[in-house]
Amino acid sequence: MILYLGRRLLGVLGVLVAVAAVTFTIFYVLPSDPAAAACGKSCSAERLEAIRANMGLDAPLWRQFADFVTGIFTGRTMGTGPYALRCDFPCLGYSYENSQSVWDLLVDRLPVSASLAFGAAALWLLLGLTAGVTAALHKDTLTDRVLMVGAVAAASLPVYFTSVLLIYGLIRVTGLLPYPQYVPFGDDPLSWASNMLLPWLALAILYAAMYARQSRGSMIESMAEPYIRTARAKGLPRRTVVVKHGLRAGMTPILTIFGMDLGGLLAGAVITESIFGLPGVGRLFYGALSTGDQPVILGVTLLAATFIVVANLAVDLLYAVVDPRVRY
């Protein structure tokens, strides 16, 4: 198991380095110039060249990338002279649009995105798995058809449309929920939950529909296995057969897509955060794209890649616990 974990960690490190190299190259060979953004509109050619030298943009691309990677692990000093900036570990660059280090920006926004991701994930798992397993156990009945038609309808609705309907129905018409304003969990857990419930629902409806269809197919396949018939023949209670034997095997594909979805959402849900005005990583990323803030774009991309590969690693480790054959 230790050797398996070591191989997987090396693979994760290799993927992150590759993502950093590709992303760094793409954003630093584009026509937009970070030095021009830092210099402003009324900027002379001499001033622009001085800023480029101070930011280290006059060095070869490979040297810039080496400094970037080194700074992630040790920190670095950006620029020289009176305008030098110290970027402490872990240094992902400096946003001249926000006058703040990229890491500090991500740390400020990450709790919002994490609250959105974990809350929505818990909700869509509850709704999706309940609907999928119920439909599978009542295959080809009215219950099955109603649940699957509802899942198809929900999956076809874009998040922004669902969000508008929820805002209109639960805020403007009934007044059941407040318009979302992020409140830190440590300040007031009840206000945190009540303000996040609407964004959770907006994301959960879409994902729950997809999980319902996936879990239905997986459960139907697992419940047709010979060991399920054997368990029934032994006289085991139906609950034991379904939960302990059928559900455990049927949820293996769900585990894979759940890791991918949760890892992606931790890096921000751009549409949902923008609609509800949540100051998360996704909204930060959208703003960076609009202004061409390349250090922030690169930092968010690396953050997203890290969450996704770590989620995949966690899924692989769970597989290794369930099925030792995957270790070899």
Secondary structure, 3 states (H helix, E strand, C coil): CHHHHHHHHHHHHHHHHHHHHHHHHHHHCCCCCHHHHHHCCCCCHHHHHHHHHHCCCCCCHHHHHHHHHHHHHHCEEECCHHHCEEECCCCCCEECCCCEEHHHHHHHHHHHHHHHHHHHHHHHHHHHHHHHHHHHHCCCCHHHHHHHHHHHHHHCCCHHHHHHHHHHHHHHHCCCCCCCCCCCCCCCHHHHHHHHHHHHHHHHHHHHHHHHHHHHHHHHHHHCCHHHHHHHHCCCCHHHHHHHHHHHHHCHHHHHHHHHHHHHHHCCCHHHHHHHCCCCHHHHHHHHHHHCCHHHHHHHHHHHHHHHHHHHHHHHHHHHHHCHHHHC
